[in-house]
Amino acid sequence: MFQTEFEFVLPCGFLDEDGSLHREGVMRRATAADEILPLKDPRVQKNEAYLIVILLSRVVTRLGSLPVINPKVVEGLFATDLAYLQDLYNRINALHDTAGSCPHCGQPLHAMGAAGLGESSATPSLN
């Protein structure tokens, strides 16, 4: 079965303004729009390091009991958690995870190219 959502537990957790810690969440697979549209964002054009903030705010669908995940939430993550989510994003969206098998002979297909976002010349690296 093709999995589109992945649960996670942050190493540290997001501490909201009320002092509540949010660690458990869900990330969905990225779409083409998730990777393309943020490139038009002025914050990304000004500082390409901001790309991961926009991307994660689009694909993290739940974090604890927070009502919405937006760039402000992602900006408030501890660096450890940001790195954790960045790694999870790259693993979820890696080509080798979705290569599948040959429909004729059933042999596994080996993806050629990027293992995750940021490995082509068109998209800035998230690492």
C-alpha positions as protocol buffer text, in pm:
chain_id: "A"
residue {
  index: 1
  type: MET
  ca { x: 0 y: 0 z: 0 }
}
residue {
  index: 2
  type: PHE
  ca { x: 123 y: 347 z: -89 }
}
residue {
  index: 3
  type: GLN
  ca { x: 168 y: 553 z: 227 }
}
residue {
  index: 4
  type: THR
  ca { x: 102 y: 928 z: 210 }
}
residue {
  index: 5
  type: GLU
  ca { x: 114 y: 1025 z: 579 }
}
residue {
  index: 6
  type: PHE
  ca { x: 385 y: 953 z: 834 }
}
residue {
  index: 7
  type: GLU
  ca { x: 363 y: 998 z: 1210 }
}
residue {
  index: 8
  type: PHE
  ca { x: 663 y: 1134 z: 1400 }
}
residue {
  index: 9
  type: VAL
  ca { x: 775 y: 1235 z: 1748 }
}
residue {
  index: 10
  type: LEU
  ca { x: 1004 y: 1537 z: 1770 }
}
residue {
  index: 11
  type: PRO
  ca { x: 1322 y: 1492 z: 1977 }
}
residue {
  index: 12
  type: CYS
  ca { x: 1259 y: 1815 z: 2174 }
}
residue {
  index: 13
  type: GLY
  ca { x: 915 y: 1944 z: 2081 }
}
residue {
  index: 14
  type: PHE
  ca { x: 758 y: 2276 z: 1994 }
}
residue {
  index: 15
  type: LEU
  ca { x: 697 y: 2495 z: 2298 }
}
residue {
  index: 16
  type: ASP
  ca { x: 396 y: 2720 z: 2238 }
}
residue {
  index: 17
  type: GLU
  ca { x: 331 y: 3058 z: 2401 }
}
residue {
  index: 18
  type: ASP
  ca { x: 122 y: 2892 z: 2676 }
}
residue {
  index: 19
  type: GLY
  ca { x: 412 y: 2665 z: 2771 }
}
residue {
  index: 20
  type: SER
  ca { x: 260 y: 2349 z: 2622 }
}
residue {
  index: 21
  type: LEU
  ca { x: 501 y: 2110 z: 2454 }
}
residue {
  index: 22
  type: HIS
  ca { x: 394 y: 1957 z: 2120 }
}
residue {
  index: 23
  type: ARG
  ca { x: 599 y: 1655 z: 2007 }
}
residue {
  index: 24
  type: GLU
  ca { x: 372 y: 1416 z: 1815 }
}
residue {
  index: 25
  type: GLY
  ca { x: 280 y: 1502 z: 1460 }
}
residue {
  index: 26
  type: VAL
  ca { x: 208 y: 1391 z: 1106 }
}
residue {
  index: 27
  type: MET
  ca { x: 389 y: 1476 z: 784 }
}
residue {
  index: 28
  type: ARG
  ca { x: 245 y: 1402 z: 441 }
}
residue {
  index: 29
  type: ARG
  ca { x: 430 y: 1334 z: 119 }
}
residue {
  index: 30
  type: ALA
  ca { x: 512 y: 1648 z: -77 }
}
residue {
  index: 31
  type: THR
  ca { x: 343 y: 1734 z: -404 }
}
residue {
  index: 32
  type: ALA
  ca { x: 505 y: 1909 z: -697 }
}
residue {
  index: 33
  type: ALA
  ca { x: 328 y: 2229 z: -590 }
}
residue {
  index: 34
  type: ASP
  ca { x: 477 y: 2198 z: -240 }
}
residue {
  index: 35
  type: GLU
  ca { x: 824 y: 2213 z: -391 }
}
residue {
  index: 36
  type: ILE
  ca { x: 761 y: 2464 z: -670 }
}
residue {
  index: 37
  type: LEU
  ca { x: 535 y: 2731 z: -519 }
}
residue {
  index: 38
  type: PRO
  ca { x: 765 y: 2823 z: -227 }
}
residue {
  index: 39
  type: LEU
  ca { x: 1035 y: 2918 z: -479 }
}
residue {
  index: 40
  type: LYS
  ca { x: 817 y: 3216 z: -574 }
}
residue {
  index: 41
  type: ASP
  ca { x: 787 y: 3330 z: -212 }
}
residue {
  index: 42
  type: PRO
  ca { x: 980 y: 3657 z: -157 }
}
residue {
  index: 43
  type: ARG
  ca { x: 1120 y: 3524 z: 173 }
}
residue {
  index: 44
  type: VAL
  ca { x: 1277 y: 3230 z: -14 }
}
residue {
  index: 45
  type: GLN
  ca { x: 1401 y: 3452 z: -297 }
}
residue {
  index: 46
  type: LYS
  ca { x: 1567 y: 3678 z: -42 }
}
residue {
  index: 47
  type: ASN
  ca { x: 1712 y: 3389 z: 161 }
}
residue {
  index: 48
  type: GLU
  ca { x: 1700 y: 3039 z: 8 }
}
residue {
  index: 49
  type: ALA
  ca { x: 1757 y: 2885 z: 354 }
}
residue {
  index: 50
  type: TYR
  ca { x: 1395 y: 2985 z: 427 }
}
residue {
  index: 51
  type: LEU
  ca { x: 1277 y: 2723 z: 176 }
}
residue {
  index: 52
  type: ILE
  ca { x: 1270 y: 2448 z: 440 }
}
residue {
  index: 53
  type: VAL
  ca { x: 1050 y: 2663 z: 663 }
}
residue {
  index: 54
  type: ILE
  ca { x: 790 y: 2706 z: 389 }
}
residue {
  index: 55
  type: LEU
  ca { x: 810 y: 2342 z: 280 }
}
residue {
  index: 56
  type: LEU
  ca { x: 763 y: 2205 z: 629 }
}
residue {
  index: 57
  type: SER
  ca { x: 475 y: 2442 z: 699 }
}
residue {
  index: 58
  type: ARG
  ca { x: 302 y: 2292 z: 393 }
}
residue {
  index: 59
  type: VAL
  ca { x: 364 y: 1922 z: 462 }
}
residue {
  index: 60
  type: VAL
  ca { x: 343 y: 1896 z: 842 }
}
residue {
  index: 61
  type: THR
  ca { x: -30 y: 1847 z: 883 }
}
residue {
  index: 62
  type: ARG
  ca { x: -45 y: 1802 z: 1259 }
}
residue {
  index: 63
  type: LEU
  ca { x: 177 y: 1890 z: 1553 }
}
residue {
  index: 64
  type: GLY
  ca { x: 33 y: 1815 z: 1894 }
}
residue {
  index: 65
  type: SER
  ca { x: -285 y: 2009 z: 1952 }
}
residue {
  index: 66
  type: LEU
  ca { x: -184 y: 2314 z: 1747 }
}
residue {
  index: 67
  type: PRO
  ca { x: -476 y: 2428 z: 1532 }
}
residue {
  index: 68
  type: VAL
  ca { x: -256 y: 2524 z: 1235 }
}
residue {
  index: 69
  type: ILE
  ca { x: 102 y: 2472 z: 1120 }
}
residue {
  index: 70
  type: ASN
  ca { x: 240 y: 2782 z: 951 }
}
residue {
  index: 71
  type: PRO
  ca { x: 587 y: 2927 z: 889 }
}
residue {
  index: 72
  type: LYS
  ca { x: 580 y: 3100 z: 1230 }
}
residue {
  index: 73
  type: VAL
  ca { x: 545 y: 2759 z: 1401 }
}
residue {
  index: 74
  type: VAL
  ca { x: 831 y: 2613 z: 1198 }
}
residue {
  index: 75
  type: GLU
  ca { x: 1046 y: 2917 z: 1278 }
}
residue {
  index: 76
  type: GLY
  ca { x: 985 y: 2845 z: 1648 }
}
residue {
  index: 77
  type: LEU
  ca { x: 1117 y: 2489 z: 1634 }
}
residue {
  index: 78
  type: PHE
  ca { x: 1439 y: 2404 z: 1811 }
}
residue {
  index: 79
  type: ALA
  ca { x: 1725 y: 2346 z: 1564 }
}
residue {
  index: 80
  type: THR
  ca { x: 1731 y: 1977 z: 1662 }
}
residue {
  index: 81
  type: ASP
  ca { x: 1365 y: 1939 z: 1562 }
}
residue {
  index: 82
  type: LEU
  ca { x: 1411 y: 2134 z: 1240 }
}
residue {
  index: 83
  type: ALA
  ca { x: 1696 y: 1900 z: 1141 }
}
residue {
  index: 84
  type: TYR
  ca { x: 1484 y: 1597 z: 1236 }
}
residue {
  index: 85
  type: LEU
  ca { x: 1191 y: 1713 z: 1020 }
}
residue {
  index: 86
  type: GLN
  ca { x: 1423 y: 1802 z: 732 }
}
residue {
  index: 87
  type: ASP
  ca { x: 1568 y: 1451 z: 741 }
}
residue {
  index: 88
  type: LEU
  ca { x: 1218 y: 1298 z: 762 }
}
residue {
  index: 89
  type: TYR
  ca { x: 1106 y: 1510 z: 465 }
}
residue {
  index: 90
  type: ASN
  ca { x: 1399 y: 1386 z: 257 }
}
residue {
  index: 91
  type: ARG
  ca { x: 1337 y: 1021 z: 354 }
}
residue {
  index: 92
  type: ILE
  ca { x: 962 y: 1039 z: 284 }
}
residue {
  index: 93
  type: ASN
  ca { x: 1013 y: 1200 z: -56 }
}
residue {
  index: 94
  type: ALA
  ca { x: 1321 y: 1004 z: -166 }
}
residue {
  index: 95
  type: LEU
  ca { x: 1312 y: 856 z: -514 }
}
residue {
  index: 96
  type: HIS
  ca { x: 1449 y: 523 z: -402 }
}
residue {
  index: 97
  type: ASP
  ca { x: 1150 y: 470 z: -170 }
}
residue {
  index: 98
  type: THR
  ca { x: 901 y: 501 z: -456 }
}
residue {
  index: 99
  type: ALA
  ca { x: 1089 y: 333 z: -741 }
}
residue {
  index: 100
  type: GLY
  ca { x: 867 y: 23 z: -728 }
}
residue {
  index: 101
  type: SER
  ca { x: 909 y: -274 z: -957 }
}
residue {
  index: 102
  type: CYS
  ca { x: 895 y: -350 z: -1327 }
}
residue {
  index: 103
  type: PRO
  ca { x: 534 y: -415 z: -1431 }
}
residue {
  index: 104
  type: HIS
  ca { x: 651 y: -682 z: -1679 }
}
residue {
  index: 105
  type: CYS
  ca { x: 901 y: -894 z: -1484 }
}
residue {
  index: 106
  type: GLY
  ca { x: 849 y: -781 z: -1122 }
}
residue {
  index: 107
  type: GLN
  ca { x: 1217 y: -701 z: -1067 }
}
residue {
  index: 108
  type: PRO
  ca { x: 1284 y: -403 z: -835 }
}
residue {
  index: 109
  type: LEU
  ca { x: 1356 y: -75 z: -1012 }
}
residue {
  index: 110
  type: HIS
  ca { x: 1649 y: 129 z: -892 }
}
residue {
  index: 111
  type: ALA
  ca { x: 1591 y: 503 z: -898 }
}
residue {
  index: 112
  type: MET
  ca { x: 1858 y: 709 z: -1062 }
}
residue {
  index: 113
  type: GLY
  ca { x: 1916 y: 1062 z: -949 }
}
residue {
  index: 114
  type: ALA
  ca { x: 1829 y: 1254 z: -637 }
}
residue {
  index: 115
  type: ALA
  ca { x: 1772 y: 1080 z: -306 }
}
residue {
  index: 116
  type: GLY
  ca { x: 1576 y: 1380 z: -184 }
}
residue {
  index: 117
  type: LEU
  ca { x: 1500 y: 1743 z: -237 }
}
residue {
  index: 118
  type: GLY
  ca { x: 1798 y: 1959 z: -306 }
}
residue {
  index: 119
  type: GLU
  ca { x: 2002 y: 1723 z: -519 }
}
residue {
  index: 120
  type: SER
  ca { x: 1916 y: 1870 z: -857 }
}
residue {
  index: 121
  type: SER
  ca { x: 2056 y: 2192 z: -990 }
}
residue {
  index: 122
  type: ALA
  ca { x: 1707 y: 2343 z: -1007 }
}
residue {
  index: 123
  type: THR
  ca { x: 1629 y: 2326 z: -635 }
}
residue {
  index: 124
  type: PRO
  ca { x: 1842 y: 2455 z: -349 }
}
residue {
  index: 125
  type: SER
  ca { x: 1976 y: 2195 z: -107 }
}
residue {
  index: 126
  type: LEU
  ca { x: 1804 y: 2151 z: 228 }
}
residue {
  index: 127
  type: ASN
  ca { x: 2110 y: 1996 z: 386 }
}
